[in-house]
C-alpha cells in the first residue's frame, strides 16, 4: 500500500494515470488484433479461427498483466512533458516485459499464435504507447508556445557552450513557463561540434565568431554555459561578448554540473569582478584559521562592509565568542540577525559605542578580554574627511590609539589594523590619518607583548560608498554615470579577498608588520564604467552617458599600493608581502599626538600642518588640474 500511495498521492496524478491506463488497455487489444491482421496480409478473413480464439481468451489477461508491468515501470507516474532518455528506456523495458509475459502465458494455457506475432505485437504496442505519451508532450509544448507565452516578448538568445550545461539550459529554456526564449544559434570552440545540432539548434561557430553571429541572428542576450571556464580565458570571452552590446548571463561554477543542479534559475548576471585584471587570489584561509578557533574575537566596526565580512568568516571557524563593536546600530543589528540565523550556536555579543570614547573602549576590553582584535572601525570617505578633518583625526587616529592601548593593557594576543593604499604618500587627510594609525601600531609592537600588525589593501568592490554600487544605481536610473576623471585608476579586490587577507595576515603576524597584497594591474575607472554599462546591455556614450565631474578634494589620479620595491619583502604566502619600514620614535610620536589633542580642542584650527609634520610624505591636496595650469 505504501508503494501505491506514494505514486498516486494526489487526484491529478490519479486521473492522469487512469486515463493513460485506459488508453493503454485499448492499445494492447489493438496491438494484438493488428499483429494478426498484418500477419495475414491485412485481411481479417484470412486469420485462422484458432488464432482468433486465442486472442478472445487471452486479451483481458494480457491487458491486466501489461497495465501492472507499466505501473511497476512508472509509466503512469512520469511527468511526460519532461520525458527524456530515462523515460524512453523505461517504456521499452515495460513493452518487452509485457510481451515476454504474454508469450509465456499463452504457452502455459496452450493458446496458439503465429511465430511472427510477438515481433509484430511488440512493434505496434511500442509505436502506440510512445506516440500517446510523447504526443502529450508535443501538445503541451505547442500550447505553451502558442497560448501561454503569447503575451511574453521573445528574447533572442545565444548560448555559448554546447556541452552538458548548454544542453540542460537549452532544454529548460524551451520548457519554461516563465521564459520565452528564441535560440537561433549556439557557440562552441570545439570544431568537432560545428555544424551539428543541439536540441535542433545549430552550432554555428567559435568564441571569435560571437560578434558576427550576434549581429547576423539579431541576438539580445548571451548565456555563457561553460561552468569550467576560469581565469584569462573567461575574461577574454566576456570581453568579446561585451562587444555585442547584449545582456550577458552565466552559470556559477563547475560543481553545479557535478551535482546536476544546472537550471535557468541559476543564471546570474556577469559581475564586474570577472573583468578585473587578475584572478581572485587563493589565500588558503582554511589552513590558517585554527588561530581563531576557541578564541574570543573582537571586531570594531563590525557592521561595516569589511567588518561584517570579517564576522561572517570568523563565525564559520568556531570562535569561543565573537564581539561586534560599532557606533551605527542599524548595521550592527542586521549583522547580528544574519549571524544568529546562520550560526545559531555562535556565542555573539553586539555592543554599540564609539572607539573615540576611551573609557568605553577600556570597559569593553575589561569585560570581554578578547584574545584577537580586528580593528576595522574608521572614517574612510576621502572627500568627506577633507571637509571634516578634526573628526577624521579623532576617529581614525585617537580611536585606533584607544583600541591599541586597551589591547595592550588587557593582554590581547593580537591586534590587526585595517589600513589602506591611501596611506602611501597620502594626498588626503584620510590617508594621512591611516598612516598615523600604522605608526601607532608599529610603536606599540616595539614594547608590547601583544602582537600588533596592519593590513593595507586597495579599493574594495561593492563596499559601502564604493564606485560599483554607485555605478549600478546610476545605470538603473538611466544614467548618466559619473566619473571624476578619464585617466583616474585604482587597484581593486573583492570583499571576501580583502577579509581573507586580513585573517591570513593575522595568523602570520609576529609584530610590527604592514602586510600588502599583490593586486595585479590597476583598473581605469572610465573603462570600469564602460564595462558595467555594456554588461547591463547598453552602449556607453549612446544609451548611457558618461559624465566627467573632476577630481574630488583629496583624490589623486594614481593610487600607490606598494612603497619602493626595496622596502617590500615576500612572505611564506604567494602574493602576500610585508613592508619593511623604519622603526618609529615612540616618544616623538607621543609628543606630536599630545599637541594634536590640544589643537583638536579648537574646532577652527587647521590640523593639516601637524599631520604633515607627523607624516612627512603627506602632501596637502591640490587639484592636479590646477597644478598643471600653474
Residue, then its C-alpha position, 0 to 999 in steps of 0.5 A: x500500500x505504501x508503494x501505491x500511495x506514494x505514486x498516486x498521492x494526489x487526484x491529478x496524478x490519479x486521473x492522469x494515470x487512469x486515463x493513460x491506463x485506459x488508453x493503454x488497455x485499448x492499445x494492447x487489444x489493438x496491438x494484438x488484433x493488428x499483429x494478426x491482421x498484418x500477419x495475414x496480409x491485412x485481411x481479417x478473413x484470412x486469420x485462422x479461427x484458432x488464432x482468433x480464439x486465442x486472442x478472445x481468451x487471452x486479451x483481458x489477461x494480457x491487458x491486466x498483466x501489461x497495465x501492472x508491468x507499466x505501473x511497476x515501470x512508472x509509466x503512469x507516474x512520469x511527468x511526460x512533458x519532461x520525458x527524456x532518455x530515462x523515460x524512453x528506456x523505461x517504456x521499452x523495458x515495460x513493452x518487452x516485459x509485457x510481451x515476454x509475459x504474454x508469450x509465456x502465458x499463452x504457452x502455459x494455457x496452450x493458446x496458439x499464435x503465429x511465430x511472427x506475432x510477438x515481433x509484430x505485437x511488440x512493434x505496434x504496442x511500442x509505436x502506440x504507447x510512445x506516440x500517446x505519451x510523447x504526443x502529450x508532450x508535443x501538445x503541451x509544448x505547442x500550447x505553451x508556445x502558442x497560448x501561454x507565452x503569447x503575451x511574453x516578448x521573445x528574447x533572442x538568445x545565444x548560448x555559448x557552450x554546447x556541452x552538458x550545461x548548454x544542453x540542460x539550459x537549452x532544454x529548460x529554456x524551451x520548457x519554461x513557463x516563465x521564459x520565452x526564449x528564441x535560440x537561433x544559434x549556439x557557440x562552441x570552440x570545439x570544431x568537432x561540434x560545428x555544424x551539428x545540432x543541439x536540441x535542433x539548434x545549430x552550432x554555428x561557430x567559435x568564441x571569435x565568431x560571437x560578434x558576427x553571429x550576434x549581429x547576423x541572428x539579431x541576438x539580445x542576450x548571451x548565456x555563457x554555459x561553460x561552468x569550467x571556464x576560469x581565469x584569462x580565458x573567461x575574461x577574454x570571452x566576456x570581453x568579446x561578448x561585451x562587444x555585442x552590446x547584449x545582456x550577458x548571463x552565466x552559470x556559477x561554477x563547475x560543481x553545479x554540473x557535478x551535482x546536476x543542479x544546472x537550471x535557468x534559475x541559476x543564471x546570474x548576471x556577469x559581475x564586474x569582478x570577472x573583468x578585473x585584471x587578475x584572478x581572485x587570489x587563493x589565500x588558503x584561509x582554511x589552513x590558517x584559521x585554527x588561530x581563531x578557533x576557541x578564541x574570543x574575537x573582537x571586531x570594531x566596526x563590525x557592521x561595516x562592509x569589511x567588518x561584517x565580512x570579517x564576522x561572517x568568516x570568523x563565525x564559520x571557524x568556531x570562535x569561543x565568542x565573537x564581539x561586534x563593536x560599532x557606533x551605527x546600530x542599524x548595521x550592527x543589528x542586521x549583522x547580528x540577525x544574519x549571524x544568529x540565523x546562520x550560526x545559531x550556536x555562535x556565542x555573539x555579543x553586539x555592543x554599540x559605542x564609539x572607539x573615540x570614547x576611551x573609557x568605553x573602549x577600556x570597559x569593553x576590553x575589561x569585560x570581554x578580554x578578547x584574545x584577537x582584535x580586528x580593528x576595522x572601525x574608521x572614517x574612510x570617505x576621502x572627500x568627506x574627511x577633507x571637509x571634516x578633518x578634526x573628526x577624521x583625526x579623532x576617529x581614525x587616529x585617537x580611536x585606533x590609539x584607544x583600541x591599541x592601548x586597551x589591547x595592550x593593557x588587557x593582554x590581547x594576543x593580537x591586534x590587526x589594523x585595517x589600513x589602506x593604499x591611501x596611506x602611501x604618500x597620502x594626498x588626503x587627510x584620510x590617508x594621512x590619518x591611516x598612516x598615523x594609525x600604522x605608526x601607532x601600531x608599529x610603536x606599540x609592537x616595539x614594547x608590547x607583548x601583544x602582537x600588533x600588525x596592519x593590513x593595507x589593501x586597495x579599493x574594495x568592490x561593492x563596499x559601502x560608498x564604493x564606485x560599483x554600487x554607485x555605478x549600478x544605481x546610476x545605470x538603473x536610473x538611466x544614467x548618466x554615470x559619473x566619473x571624476x576623471x578619464x585617466x583616474x585608476x585604482x587597484x581593486x579586490x573583492x570583499x571576501x579577498x580583502x577579509x581573507x587577507x586580513x585573517x591570513x595576515x593575522x595568523x602570520x603576524x609576529x609584530x610590527x608588520x604592514x602586510x600588502x597584497x599583490x593586486x595585479x594591474x590597476x583598473x581605469x575607472x572610465x573603462x570600469x564604467x564602460x564595462x558595467x554599462x555594456x554588461x547591463x546591455x547598453x552602449x556607453x556614450x549612446x544609451x548611457x552617458x558618461x559624465x566627467x565631474x573632476x577630481x574630488x578634494x583629496x583624490x589623486x589620479x594614481x593610487x600607490x599600493x606598494x612603497x619602493x620595491x626595496x622596502x617590500x619583502x615576500x612572505x611564506x604566502x604567494x602574493x602576500x608581502x610585508x613592508x619593511x619600514x623604519x622603526x618609529x620614535x615612540x616618544x616623538x610620536x607621543x609628543x606630536x599626538x599630545x599637541x594634536x589633542x590640544x589643537x583638536x580642542x579648537x574646532x577652527x584650527x587647521x590640523x593639516x600642518x601637524x599631520x604633515x609634520x607627523x607624516x612627512x610624505x603627506x602632501x596637502x591636496x591640490x587639484x592636479x588640474x590646477x597644478x598643471x595650469x600653474 
